[in-house]
Every structure is written in C-alpha cells, then in structure tokens.
Amino acid sequence: MHVAVLGAGVVGLATAHYLSRDGHEVTVVDRNDGVGLETSYANGAQLSYSYVAPLAGPGVLPKIPPWLLRRDSPLRFYPALDVQQWRWLIEFVLACNRAQSDLTTRRLLALSFYSRRLMHALLANIALDFGHATNGKLVVFSDPAGFEGARRLVDYQRSLGCDQDALDRDACLELEPALASAGSRLGRRVVGGIYTRSEEVGDCYRFCVGLERHLAGRGVRFALGTSILALRLGSGRITHATTSAGDLSADAFVIALGVHAPAIAQPLGIRLPIYPLKGYSLTLPVIGAAPRISVTDFKRKVVYAPLDNAGIAELRVAGMADIARYSTRIDPVRMKQLVAETRSAFPEATDFSASPERMQAWSGLRPATPKGTPLLGRTHVPNLFLNCGQGALGWTLALACGRVVADTIEGHPAAIGMDGFAVPT
C-alpha cells in the first residue's frame, strides 16, 4: 500500500524505513527543506537506552516551586491563556507518583531495549556515518540523599534488565578524568554517580541525513518544503492530506509531527496530550580536557556528550526545559546559563571567549506527554496512525517506535507489549 509519513524528523524517518523495508510505497512529507531540522537537529546526542525514567516522578513536585523562583533553574514556566498548557500541567501533576513512574519506566525500558537491538541490526546492514560510539554514560550527583535515591533506582532497574553500577566519588573521578581537573566545579561537588557502560552517543541530524539518502535509494519519495495543512475525511477514512503543494492521496497516513501533531489530529476528534518543552543545546569544538564519556549533571539537568564529527572532536551540551508554548526563539539568558554551566563543569574543554557562532547555539521543542510515554499505533480513523509524543527520548526510541507502528499498519503483533502507548479515547 501507499503510506504517507507526515514528518521528517528521526521518528518519521525510522517509520519510513521499516515501512519501505516491508515493501510499502512511502512518501515522507515535511514543511522544512531538509530532514531532521527541528527537534532532531541538535539534541543531547545521547542514546540513553537504560536511563529512561520519566520527568513525572514522585520527587519532582517539591522541586518545582524553588525552580520557578530562580532565573537559572532547570525548569522555567511561562503561564499563558492556553487551555492545552494548563490541561497538560494538571495531567502531569497527577502522574507524579511512584506507582505511575515505575509503570512508565518499565514500559519505556522495554521500548528502549528494543530500539537498541534495532539500532545494532540497522548498523550491521547499512553504513551510516553519524559519530556513533558506545562510550558509556555517567550520571553524577551532588547530594548524598539524591545519590542514595539513585542507588535504590539502580536496584529496581536491574530487575528490569539494566546493567548499571553505583560509583563513589573517587571512582567517578577516576572513570572521567575531566571531572578531576582542578578547575572543574562539577567535579568538586560530585558525591557519587551511576555508570551505565552500554550507553551510546551519536549525532541525530547526521543519522537523519544518512537515512534519508538510504531511503531515497530504496525509492522512498520526499516531499520537503511542503506544509501539511489538514487531513480530509471521506466515508470514515482519510482520503488525502491537503498540503501547500496540493492534495496528497495515500492508503494510510502516519502522524509523526512532534509538537505539531495535536493541531493536525484535533479537527478529526483526536485529542493528543502533547505539549512542547523547549530545550537548548550548544555544540562546542573541543580544544582541551573534555569528557570522554557522556556525563549528566543530575542536579542541574545538563548533559554532556562527546561527538566525533568526521575526525573533529566536539562536545554537545544540552539541557533545561521551558514551558513556553511553541516559540523556538533562542533565549539569550538561557544560552548564557548553558555556557556558564559548561565552563563550570569542564573549563578547559573549549575557548569560552569564542563567538556564539562557533558554539552553535540551538533550541528545539520536545513533544512531551504528561506520563512520558509516546503515543503509538491506531486511532479511531481506520487508516490513520500515530507515532509521536517521545519527549526527550525521540532519538533513543525512534527505531522501536517506527518498527511497532509499521507492524501495526501491517496487521502484525508488535515485538513488545503495547499497553500504555495507545491513543487516549
């Protein structure tokens, strides 16, 4: 059959890959002139398969009031006269409990482990150059209580198949020498960390470009620079998509539009509980002591991922979350904050007096659901399917989400349990 995939980020491209491999005719539509140019473009670069605990956890709510009072907090909230925003926030608060967090973690781990298997299988068969490496991930903690809580989570996640180690301060500094630098304030406040040796990194945008090239060679069509205006119903099914380039007919349609999915689905009577969480990143040229493994500062909610860009060492720094509707404007205050965090953590990594252009500042909108689980599979419209709501885990979960949606379209059972991923009714 002919399937139209709406969205050319990493999630849409993964969906197109598996549909094409299954023998379907595929058209990928995106408003941008290239693939991977929105949330996929400069994300945190971590393929964090074992560290998928949702934002909505039992310890989050007490932290929010102090965060909201600080200009440099990891989370900033800009209230608006927006029913979607307030409804999402209420549902998020209701999800902040231990039972829901544990359930979401189990579901996300099953999906992420499946995604890791698919990534390794993909790379065994397709040559893609995106700086992929298995270099491990160290999450460092600055207070004993937080570290002790993380140790308990390690015990829980070990029962779900995670292989992680709890390290004391000395072991953290030995594992990552850049933290032991005399100038590293992050290193000075480390009390312990959780190390996952199997975690990976890669440049998501370069992955998208490489996958597009592969898919085009397989006959997948790309309608880029084409805005999706609406999906049209006829006899209870989607007959075509109205786009800026005219009508596009297909046998089935997949919405993989990230934060823009609700606007396309709402006229069809489908409410998607997805709201944007704006994140920021820097991509820095490495000139000195920089981390050789991925490091996450748990307190400040900032990630540091080393990347190899065609032999040039780079450091991708990402973090923070702004609940600020749909603007992708780069807030200069937030970027100064991210530069300051990086200078404090790894002061020798780069030339912090360099021009902003060399630091490659970026912001993107993470399509978050209140519980933290993506929305996958069928809708009440028989030929309309969803693959959206991955939040900050789109890069990590993309291949598994693409495979299970392709299986659903094919009428095949998914390789993992799909409880919790269905579209709310």
Backbone hydrogen bonds, N-H to C=O, Kabsch-Sander energy under -0.5 kcal/mol:
donor,donor_aa,acceptor,acceptor_aa,energy
3,V,1,M,-0.6
3,V,25,E,-3.1
4,A,252,A,-2.7
5,V,3,V,-0.6
5,V,27,T,-3.0
6,L,4,A,-0.6
6,L,254,V,-3.1
7,G,5,V,-0.9
7,G,29,V,-2.8
13,L,9,G,-2.6
14,A,10,V,-2.0
15,T,11,V,-2.0
16,A,12,G,-2.5
17,H,13,L,-2.3
18,Y,14,A,-1.9
19,L,15,T,-2.3
20,S,16,A,-2.6
21,R,17,H,-2.3
22,D,18,Y,-1.6
23,G,20,S,-1.6
24,H,19,L,-2.3
25,E,1,M,-2.0
27,T,3,V,-2.2
28,V,221,R,-2.9
29,V,5,V,-2.6
30,D,223,A,-1.9
36,G,8,A,-2.5
41,Y,38,E,-1.9
47,L,200,E,-2.8
48,S,46,Q,-1.2
49,Y,47,L,-1.5
51,Y,48,S,-0.5
52,V,50,S,-0.5
57,G,55,L,-1.8
60,V,57,G,-1.5
61,L,57,G,-0.6
63,K,60,V,-1.3
64,I,60,V,-1.1
64,I,61,L,-0.8
67,W,63,K,-2.0
68,L,64,I,-2.5
69,L,65,P,-0.9
69,L,66,P,-0.7
70,R,67,W,-1.5
73,S,70,R,-1.2
76,R,321,A,-2.3
78,Y,323,I,-2.6
82,D,80,A,-2.3
86,W,82,D,-1.9
87,R,83,V,-2.5
88,W,84,Q,-2.4
89,L,85,Q,-2.2
90,I,86,W,-2.2
91,E,87,R,-2.2
92,F,88,W,-2.3
93,V,89,L,-2.5
94,L,90,I,-2.1
95,A,91,E,-1.0
95,A,92,F,-0.6
96,C,92,F,-0.5
96,C,93,V,-1.3
97,N,95,A,-2.1
101,S,97,N,-2.5
102,D,98,R,-2.7
103,L,99,A,-2.1
104,T,100,Q,-2.8
105,T,101,S,-2.5
106,R,102,D,-2.2
107,R,103,L,-2.1
108,L,104,T,-2.8
109,L,105,T,-2.5
110,A,106,R,-1.8
111,L,107,R,-1.7
112,S,108,L,-2.9
113,F,109,L,-2.9
114,Y,110,A,-1.5
115,S,111,L,-2.0
116,R,112,S,-2.3
117,R,113,F,-1.9
118,L,114,Y,-2.2
119,M,115,S,-2.5
120,H,116,R,-2.3
121,A,117,R,-2.1
122,L,118,L,-2.7
123,L,119,M,-2.5
124,A,120,H,-1.2
125,N,121,A,-0.6
125,N,122,L,-1.2
126,I,122,L,-2.2
128,L,126,I,-0.9
130,F,128,L,-0.8
133,A,201,V,-1.8
135,N,133,A,-0.9
135,N,199,E,-0.5
136,G,199,E,-2.4
137,K,196,T,-1.9
138,L,294,S,-2.9
139,V,137,K,-0.5
139,V,194,I,-2.6
140,V,138,L,-0.6
140,V,296,T,-2.7
141,F,192,G,-2.8
147,F,143,D,-2.1
148,E,144,P,-2.5
149,G,145,A,-2.2
150,A,146,G,-1.9
151,R,147,F,-2.2
152,R,148,E,-1.8
153,L,149,G,-1.8
154,V,150,A,-2.1
155,D,151,R,-1.6
156,Y,152,R,-1.8
157,Q,153,L,-3.2
158,R,154,V,-2.2
159,S,155,D,-1.0
159,S,156,Y,-0.6
160,L,157,Q,-1.0
161,G,158,R,-1.4
162,C,157,Q,-2.3
164,Q,162,C,-0.7
165,D,195,Y,-2.6
167,L,165,D,-0.6
167,L,193,G,-3.3
169,R,191,V,-0.8
172,C,168,D,-2.1
173,L,169,R,-2.1
174,E,170,D,-2.0
175,L,171,A,-2.2
176,E,172,C,-2.3
179,L,176,E,-1.8
180,A,176,E,-0.5
180,A,177,P,-1.1
181,S,178,A,-0.7
184,S,181,S,-1.7
185,R,183,G,-0.9
185,R,344,S,-2.4
186,L,344,S,-0.9
188,R,184,S,-1.6
189,R,185,R,-1.3
190,V,186,L,-0.6
190,V,187,G,-0.8
191,V,141,F,-2.8
192,G,141,F,-1.0
193,G,167,L,-2.4
194,I,139,V,-2.3
195,Y,165,D,-3.1
195,Y,193,G,-0.5
196,T,137,K,-2.7
197,R,195,Y,-0.5
199,E,196,T,-1.2
200,E,47,L,-1.7
201,V,133,A,-2.4
202,G,45,A,-1.9
203,D,130,F,-3.1
204,C,202,G,-0.8
205,Y,41,Y,-0.6
207,F,203,D,-1.9
208,C,204,C,-2.4
209,V,205,Y,-2.4
210,G,206,R,-2.3
211,L,207,F,-2.6
212,E,208,C,-2.6
213,R,209,V,-2.0
214,H,210,G,-2.0
215,L,211,L,-2.9
216,A,212,E,-2.8
217,G,213,R,-1.6
218,R,214,H,-0.9
218,R,215,L,-0.6
219,G,216,A,-1.1
220,V,215,L,-2.3
221,R,26,V,-2.4
223,A,28,V,-3.4
223,A,221,R,-0.5
224,L,222,F,-0.8
225,G,30,D,-0.5
225,G,32,N,-3.0
226,T,30,D,-2.9
229,L,227,S,-0.7
229,L,242,T,-2.9
230,A,242,T,-1.5
232,R,240,H,-2.9
234,G,237,R,-2.7
237,R,234,G,-1.4
239,T,232,R,-2.7
239,T,237,R,-0.6
240,H,232,R,-1.0
241,A,248,L,-2.8
242,T,230,A,-2.9
243,T,241,A,-0.6
243,T,246,G,-1.6
244,S,227,S,-2.0
246,G,243,T,-1.6
248,L,241,A,-2.6
249,S,247,D,-0.5
250,A,239,T,-0.6
251,D,2,H,-2.1
252,A,2,H,-1.6
253,F,383,N,-2.4
254,V,4,A,-2.6
255,I,385,F,-2.8
256,A,6,L,-2.5
256,A,254,V,-0.8
260,H,257,L,-2.1
261,A,258,G,-1.6
264,I,260,H,-1.1
264,I,261,A,-0.6
265,A,261,A,-2.2
266,Q,262,P,-2.6
268,L,265,A,-1.6
269,G,266,Q,-2.2
270,I,265,A,-1.5
271,R,269,G,-0.6
272,L,270,I,-0.7
274,I,272,L,-2.5
275,Y,368,A,-2.5
277,L,366,R,-1.9
278,K,276,P,-0.6
278,K,322,D,-2.7
279,G,364,G,-3.0
280,Y,319,G,-2.0
281,S,362,W,-2.4
282,L,317,V,-2.6
283,T,359,M,-2.3
284,L,282,L,-0.5
284,L,315,L,-2.8
286,V,313,A,-2.2
287,I,349,A,-3.2
288,G,349,A,-1.4
290,A,288,G,-0.6
294,S,136,G,-2.0
295,V,304,Y,-2.6
296,T,138,L,-2.5
297,D,302,V,-3.0
298,F,140,V,-2.2
298,F,296,T,-1.0
301,K,297,D,-1.6
302,V,297,D,-1.3
303,V,318,A,-3.2
304,Y,295,V,-3.1
305,A,316,R,-2.9
307,L,314,E,-2.8
309,N,307,L,-0.7
309,N,312,I,-3.0
310,A,308,D,-0.9
312,I,309,N,-1.3
313,A,311,G,-0.5
314,E,307,L,-2.8
315,L,284,L,-2.4
316,R,305,A,-3.0
317,V,282,L,-2.8
317,V,315,L,-0.6
318,A,303,V,-2.2
319,G,280,Y,-2.1
320,M,301,K,-1.2
321,A,74,P,-2.6
322,D,278,K,-2.1
323,I,76,R,-3.1
323,I,321,A,-0.5
324,A,322,D,-1.3
327,S,324,A,-0.9
331,D,329,R,-0.7
335,M,331,D,-2.1
336,K,332,P,-2.3
337,Q,333,V,-1.8
338,L,334,R,-2.2
339,V,335,M,-2.5
340,A,336,K,-2.5
341,E,337,Q,-2.4
342,T,338,L,-2.1
343,R,339,V,-2.7
344,S,340,A,-2.3
345,A,341,E,-2.1
346,F,342,T,-3.3
349,A,346,F,-1.8
352,F,350,T,-1.0
354,A,351,D,-1.7
358,R,355,S,-0.9
359,M,355,S,-0.9
359,M,356,P,-0.5
360,Q,356,P,-0.7
360,Q,357,E,-0.9
361,A,356,P,-0.6
362,W,281,S,-1.9
364,G,279,G,-2.1
366,R,277,L,-2.4
366,R,364,G,-0.7
368,A,275,Y,-2.0
368,A,366,R,-1.4
375,L,388,C,-3.4
376,L,374,P,-0.6
376,L,421,F,-2.9
377,G,386,L,-2.1
379,T,381,V,-0.6
379,T,384,L,-1.1
384,L,381,V,-2.1
385,F,253,F,-2.7
386,L,377,G,-2.7
387,N,255,I,-2.4
388,C,375,L,-1.9
391,G,367,P,-2.3
393,L,390,Q,-2.2
394,G,391,G,-0.8
397,L,393,L,-3.0
398,A,394,G,-1.3
401,C,397,L,-2.6
402,G,398,A,-2.6
403,R,399,L,-2.3
404,V,400,A,-2.5
405,V,401,C,-2.0
406,A,402,G,-2.1
407,D,403,R,-2.4
408,T,404,V,-2.0
409,I,405,V,-2.3
410,E,406,A,-2.0
411,G,407,D,-1.0
411,G,408,T,-0.6
412,H,407,D,-2.8
421,F,418,M,-1.9
423,V,378,R,-0.6
